[in-house]
Amino acid sequence: MPDAAPGKADHTAFGHNPRSAGGWGSPTGFRRAESMVGKRVMGIDPGLTRCGLSVVQAGQGRAVFPVAVGVVRTESHVPLEQRLQRLYRAVSEWIADYSPDVVAIERVFERSNVSTVMNTAHASGVLMLAAAERGLAVESYTPSEVKKAISGNGRADKAQMTKMITRILGLSEAPKPADAADALALAVCHCWRGPMNQFLRA
C-alpha cells in the first residue's frame, strides 16, 4: 500500500457495492437480535500518527465482505490541533464515500507510555465526534475482545490476527500496515458481535 500525503488516507477499495436488506424477522413474537445482514461497518484503529480505517459489509451467517481499507497519516511536527483536524476530515470523507451504518472503534486502554495513551485518546475523541455528527452509532471494543472474536484467542499476536483477517475476508494479500488489518478486524468483530450486544442492552 503506497504512502499518501499527510492527512489523506491511502486506501484500497474492493468493489463490493450491493446493499441488500436482510433480517431475521420474528413471526413468533419473541424479541430477537437485530440482523446485521446488508449493513456496513466502519472499523477504526485510532492513532495520531497512523489511523487504520476500513469498511466491510455483513452477509448471511458469518460472511463478511471487504469494501475498503486504508490508513490516514499525520506528521509529528504538525501542531496537535491540525493533526486532529486532518483525522476528522479524512474520516468524514470516508463516511461520505462509503455510507457505513455503524462505526466500531478500538477502546483506548492503559499503556505504559502515557504520551501514547493521550495521543490515542485525542484521536479517538475526534473520530467518534465525526461519526456522531453524521448520526452514526459508535461501538467500542478492547483489543482482547477483537482478538477473541476473530481468532478465538484473546492473546493472539499481530501476525496471527493478520493471517485470520486475510482468510476471513478472502483477500489476495495481507492488508498492510498492521493498522489497516486492525481496522478490518474491528469491523468484522462488530459484524459478528454487534447483534448480540444490542440484544443484551435491549
C-alpha positions, 0 to 999 in steps of 0.5 A: 500500500503506497504512502499518501500525503499527510492527512489523506488516507491511502486506501484500497477499495474492493468493489463490493457495492450491493446493499441488500436488506436482510433480517431475521424477522420474528413471526413468533413474537419473541424479541430477537437480535437485530440482523446485521445482514446488508449493513456496513461497518466502519472499523477504526484503529485510532492513532495520531500518527497512523489511523487504520480505517476500513469498511466491510459489509455483513452477509448471511451467517458469518460472511463478511465482505471487504469494501475498503481499507486504508490508513490516514497519516499525520506528521509529528511536527504538525501542531496537535490541533491540525493533526486532529483536524486532518483525522476528522476530515479524512474520516468524514470523507470516508463516511461520505464515500462509503455510507457505513451504518455503524462505526466500531472503534478500538477502546483506548486502554492503559499503556505504559507510555502515557504520551501514547495513551493521550495521543490515542485518546485525542484521536479517538475523541475526534473520530467518534465526534465525526461519526456522531455528527453524521448520526452514526452509532459508535461501538467500542471494543478492547483489543482482547475482545477483537482478538477473541472474536476473530481468532478465538484467542484473546492473546493472539499476536499481530501476525496471527490476527493478520493471517485470520483477517486475510482468510476471513475476508478472502483477500489476495494479500495481507492488508498492510500496515498492521493498522489497516488489518486492525481496522478490518478486524474491528469491523468484522468483530462488530459484524459478528458481535454487534447483534448480540450486544444490542440484544443484551442492552435491549 
